[in-house]
C-alpha cells in the first residue's frame, strides 16, 4: 500500500428482499438478518437503512442506493416473528427521507402492508400449520409503529405464495394476484382529535380553511379542493412543479399537526415528515389519469388528492385510503360531503392514477364515532431477493 492509499472498510452483505406492495416498493429485512447493532432502534439502524436506500442525496435521485427518489419508493420494512398474542408477524416500517439524514418511524405504510404477509410466509415467519396447500392464508400482522392489527389474505397455490394473477390496481402497470387487506380498529387515539367533524384551520399568511382532521390509518388533514384553488382532478405535475404550492401545503400540514396534538411547535414538523398527511377532496368529476386512462364522473363517488413527504402522491397511500374510507362513512365530514353526504359503507374515489374502492365499518356510540374495520384490495410481488451491500462502517 502506498502512502497515498487509504484503508477503507469493505462492504458487507445483508440479506434483503426488494418488494412491491400496492403502489409502493421497498427493501424488506428479517430482523434477525440485520447486523447486531441494527437489530434495535437507534442511530445504527437508521444509518444502515439510510445507506441502503441512498440517502441523504442532495441530488434527489438516490442513485447510490435502492431508493427510487419518491416517497413511494424510499421505504424500508423490518419483520420478525410476533411476540403479540394472536399475531403471526411484527411489521415495522421506516419512511426514509430522500434529501435529509432522517428515517421517520411515526406511521405505517398501508401499501407495503400487502407485501408483509407474502414475505412473512416465504421467510418462515408464519406457522406452517396456518398455511393451506391451496387457498387463502390469513396472516395476522402486528403493525409495530402504530400498535394495530392488520389482516392480510394471501393466496396460496401448492403451498407457496401465489403472486401472479389478473387483479389490476390503478397505479401499478401489470396485473397480479389480489391480496385483501383489513385494518382492524385503525385508530390509535381519538378518531377526531379536535372533537369536531369539521374545524376552521387557521394558517397565518395563507388563510382559514374548513378541515376534517381524522386519525384512522394515519393522521390526515382533509381540505376542500376549491377552498385552496384546485379542482380535485390534478395530476402530479400541477402541484409538484409549483414550489409555492408545496410550501403552502407544508404550512397547512404543520399548523394542522399542532391542532391535532401531534406536535407542539411548527419546527417539529420538519422531523415528522411522514405524518400527518394532507389531502383535498372534491365532488366527482371526469378526468384523465396519469396513464391516459379516462375516469368518468359516473365511475367515482368523489375525487381525492393527497400529499406524501412533501409531494403529491402518484396514486394514494394505503393508510390515507383508510382515512378516506373512514371519513366517507361518517356523515358530515368533508370527505362524506364531497361524496354526496349521507350514510355509506364504501366509496370509489378517483386519484391521479385511476380509482380505488374502499370500505369501512363505523358506528356511533354516545355521540362518539368509532371505526371497527377498513378493507381494501391490493397486490404484491417480489422484485428481487438476495443481499444488499453497504460499507461496513456506515452504521
SVG drawing of the C-alpha trace seen along z (x, -y; Angstrom):
<svg xmlns="http://www.w3.org/2000/svg" viewBox="-78 -37 82 66">
<polyline fill="none" stroke="black" stroke-width="0.4" points="0.0,0.0 1.4,-3.4 1.4,-6.4 -1.3,-7.9 -3.7,-4.9 -6.1,-4.8 -7.5,-1.6 -11.3,-1.6 -13.6,0.8 -15.0,3.2 -18.7,3.6 -20.9,6.1 -23.8,8.2 -27.2,8.0 -29.9,10.5 -32.8,8.5 -35.8,8.7 -36.9,5.9 -40.7,6.0 -43.7,4.1 -46.7,3.8 -49.7,1.9 -48.4,-1.3 -45.2,-1.4 -42.0,0.6 -39.3,1.0 -36.5,3.1 -37.6,5.8 -35.5,7.3 -35.9,10.1 -34.9,8.5 -32.5,11.4 -30.7,10.8 -29.7,7.3 -26.2,6.6 -26.5,6.9 -26.3,3.2 -29.1,2.5 -31.5,5.1 -32.6,2.4 -33.9,-1.1 -31.3,-3.8 -28.7,-5.5 -27.1,-2.3 -30.4,-1.1 -31.2,-4.5 -27.8,-4.9 -27.8,-1.5 -31.2,-2.0 -30.3,-5.4 -27.2,-3.9 -29.3,-1.0 -31.8,-3.4 -29.1,-6.0 -30.0,-8.9 -29.4,-11.7 -29.0,-12.7 -28.7,-16.4 -29.2,-15.4 -32.6,-14.0 -32.0,-10.8 -30.9,-8.1 -28.6,-6.9 -26.2,-5.3 -28.9,-3.2 -32.0,-1.2 -34.5,-4.1 -36.4,-5.4 -36.3,-9.1 -40.0,-9.3 -41.9,-8.9 -43.5,-5.7 -40.1,-4.1 -37.9,-5.3 -39.2,-2.8 -37.9,0.0 -39.6,2.8 -38.3,4.9 -40.2,8.1 -39.9,10.6 -42.0,13.4 -44.6,11.7 -44.4,11.5 -48.1,10.4 -50.7,13.0 -52.8,13.9 -50.5,12.5 -48.0,14.0 -45.6,11.3 -44.4,7.9 -44.2,5.3 -42.0,2.2 -42.0,-0.5 -39.4,-3.1 -40.0,-6.0 -36.6,-7.2 -36.2,-10.9 -34.7,-11.5 -32.7,-14.6 -32.2,-14.5 -30.5,-12.1 -33.8,-11.0 -35.9,-7.9 -39.5,-8.5 -41.0,-5.8 -44.1,-7.7 -46.6,-5.8 -47.5,-2.8 -47.3,-2.2 -50.6,-0.7 -49.5,0.2 -46.5,2.2 -48.7,4.0 -49.9,6.1 -46.4,7.5 -45.9,8.2 -48.0,11.4 -46.2,12.7 -42.7,12.1 -43.7,13.5 -44.9,16.7 -42.0,17.1 -39.5,16.4 -40.8,18.8 -42.3,16.2 -45.8,17.8 -46.5,21.2 -46.7,23.8 -49.9,25.1 -51.6,21.8 -50.7,22.1 -53.1,24.1 -51.7,26.2 -54.2,24.3 -56.5,21.4 -56.0,18.3 -53.6,17.9 -54.8,15.4 -51.8,13.6 -52.2,11.7 -49.9,8.7 -49.0,6.6 -48.1,3.1 -45.5,2.1 -45.3,-1.6 -48.9,-2.3 -49.6,0.9 -52.5,2.0 -53.7,5.3 -53.9,5.8 -55.1,8.9 -53.7,9.9 -55.5,12.6 -52.7,14.1 -53.5,16.5 -51.6,19.8 -51.0,22.4 -49.2,25.7 -48.1,24.5 -46.4,21.3 -47.5,17.7 -49.4,17.0 -48.1,13.7 -49.3,13.8 -52.9,13.1 -55.3,10.8 -56.1,8.3 -55.5,4.8 -54.6,1.9 -54.5,-1.6 -51.0,-3.0 -49.4,0.4 -48.5,1.3 -49.0,5.1 -51.8,7.3 -51.0,9.6 -52.8,11.8 -55.3,10.0 -54.4,9.5 -57.3,8.4 -56.2,6.3 -58.2,5.5 -57.2,2.7 -58.7,3.6 -59.7,0.8 -57.3,-1.5 -57.4,-4.4 -54.7,-4.8 -56.4,-7.6 -59.4,-9.8 -60.8,-9.4 -61.3,-13.2 -58.5,-14.7 -60.2,-18.1 -63.6,-16.6 -65.1,-18.0 -66.0,-16.5 -65.1,-19.9 -62.8,-22.6 -61.7,-26.0 -58.0,-25.6 -56.2,-29.0 -52.9,-29.1 -51.3,-32.6 -50.4,-34.3 -52.4,-31.8 -55.9,-31.7 -58.5,-29.8 -59.9,-26.6 -62.6,-24.1 -60.8,-20.9 -61.7,-17.4 -58.8,-16.1 -59.0,-12.4 -56.8,-9.7 -57.6,-6.5 -54.9,-4.5 -52.7,-7.6 -53.4,-11.1 -54.8,-13.0 -56.0,-16.6 -58.7,-16.8 -59.5,-20.1 -62.0,-21.1 -60.2,-21.4 -62.0,-24.6 -61.0,-26.3 -57.4,-26.0 -57.7,-26.8 -57.9,-23.3 -60.5,-21.2 -59.6,-17.9 -58.6,-16.4 -54.9,-17.5 -52.1,-15.2 -48.6,-15.4 -47.1,-18.0 -49.8,-20.5 -48.5,-20.7 -45.1,-19.1 -43.6,-21.7 -45.0,-24.6 -42.7,-25.3 -45.0,-28.0 -47.9,-25.5 -45.7,-22.9 -44.7,-25.4 -48.3,-26.3 -49.2,-22.7 -46.4,-22.2 -47.5,-25.2 -51.1,-23.8 -49.7,-20.4 -47.7,-21.9 -50.5,-24.0 -52.9,-21.1 -50.4,-18.8 -50.4,-21.3 -54.2,-21.4 -54.3,-17.6 -52.0,-17.5 -49.2,-15.6 -46.6,-18.3 -46.3,-21.4 -44.2,-23.7 -44.1,-24.4 -40.4,-23.5 -41.2,-19.9 -43.0,-19.3 -39.6,-19.1 -38.7,-16.0 -42.2,-14.4 -42.5,-14.3 -44.5,-11.1 -47.4,-12.3 -49.9,-13.9 -50.9,-13.7 -52.7,-16.5 -55.4,-15.7 -58.0,-17.6 -61.4,-16.4 -64.0,-17.3 -67.2,-16.1 -66.9,-13.5 -65.6,-15.0 -64.3,-13.3 -60.5,-13.5 -57.7,-11.5 -55.3,-9.7 -51.6,-9.9 -51.6,-6.8 -54.1,-8.5 -57.0,-6.3 -60.3,-8.1 -62.0,-8.3 -65.8,-9.0 -67.8,-11.0 -70.3,-8.1 -67.5,-5.7 -66.5,-7.5 -68.1,-8.9 -65.5,-11.7 -62.0,-12.8 -59.2,-12.8 -55.6,-14.0 -53.0,-13.5 -49.5,-14.6 -46.8,-12.4 -43.4,-13.6 -44.0,-17.0 -45.1,-15.9 -48.4,-15.0 -48.7,-11.2 -48.8,-9.4 -51.8,-7.3 -53.0,-7.0 -51.2,-5.9 -52.9,-2.9 -53.0,-4.5 -54.6,-7.6 -57.1,-5.3 -58.1,-4.0 -58.7,-7.6 -60.7,-8.3 -62.9,-5.2 -63.5,-6.1 -64.3,-9.7 -66.6,-8.9 -68.7,-6.7 -69.3,-9.4 -72.0,-11.9 -70.8,-15.5 -67.1,-15.1 -65.7,-16.9 -65.0,-13.5 -68.5,-12.4 -70.0,-15.6 -67.8,-15.5 -69.2,-12.0 -72.7,-13.4 -73.4,-13.0 -75.5,-10.5 -74.7,-7.0 -72.5,-4.8 -70.2,-1.8 -67.9,-2.1 -66.7,-4.6 -64.9,-4.6 -62.6,-7.6 -60.5,-9.0 -56.8,-9.6 -54.0,-10.6 -53.5,-7.1 -57.2,-6.0 -59.7,-4.7 -59.9,-2.7 -62.7,-1.2 -62.5,-1.1 -65.0,-0.1 -65.4,-0.9 -67.4,0.3 -68.1,-2.6 -70.6,-3.1 -71.6,-5.9 -71.9,-5.3 -72.8,-8.0 -72.1,-10.7 -68.6,-9.3 -67.7,-7.8 -65.6,-4.6 -64.2,-2.7 -64.1,1.1 -62.5,2.2 -61.4,0.8 -61.0,3.1 -59.4,2.8 -57.6,4.9 -54.0,4.6 -51.4,6.8 -47.7,7.5 -44.8,9.4 -41.1,10.0 -38.9,7.9 -35.5,9.2 -34.1,11.1 -30.6,11.8 -28.4,9.3 -27.9,5.5 -24.4,4.3 -23.3,1.3 -19.9,0.1 -19.2,1.9 -18.6,-1.3 -21.7,-3.2 -23.7,-2.4"/>
</svg>
